[in-house]
Amino acid sequence: MAGCVCSRISTANALVFGAIQILIGIYHLFMWFLILTLYMGQIKGVFGKYEPITYKTGCALWGIVFIISGISLIKIARFSTQSMVICALTLNIICIVISVVATFLTVFELSQFHSVSYRNYGQAKLGREVARTLLLSYPLEIVIALTYTIFGCVDLPGDPVELRGPNCRGVHAGLFTQRPNPPPTQSHYRPQLQRRPEA
């Protein structure tokens, strides 16, 4: 059966958020393999290799968390339980923290440039351009994860009831309450007394 529509975040919006997070995560993984190929192909010269802090910490590889978070949002849009919602909220909070930390590390990398061997200058230059493109994707991830987290936490209090079907009210983000079914109307049938024919 179809997933429940959220009072603040609709099922369609949750699917879009999840798809965007997955695309951002895949893009980061591709950029990680590109950076890995660039920096591992450097030649150790007089001035050494270019190994920025984002490469040492594997910032681009953190995109795996974005993919997992996006998959959880898509899964919740189809079928929600309280444990799944709490897991999705936790993953989105982790995505926010990761994006903020990665933004600071990338800005720190781009704010300084140490001398490298002339043989490695091309790789260093291209690697810094990749870091600039990744820097543009972090605010988008922060906005998506923060939006879902805020509305999810607002609607979180509720009874832990499974959400399924069009009768449910609330968010996959939290309100696990079902609309009470109206009491069955009892028709009060009063039989009419038949009049006896007058003599």
Secondary structure, DSSP 4 states (H G I P E B T S, - for coil): -PPPPPSSS-HHHHHHHHHHHHHHHHHHHHHHHHHHHHHHT----SS-----HHHHHTGGGGHHHHHHHHHHHHHHHHSB-HHHHHHHHHHHHHHHHHHHHHHHHHHHHHT------GGGHHHHHHHHHHHHHHHHHHHHHHHHHHHHHHHHHHT--S----B-STTEES-TTS--EEPPPPPPPPP---PPPPPPPP-
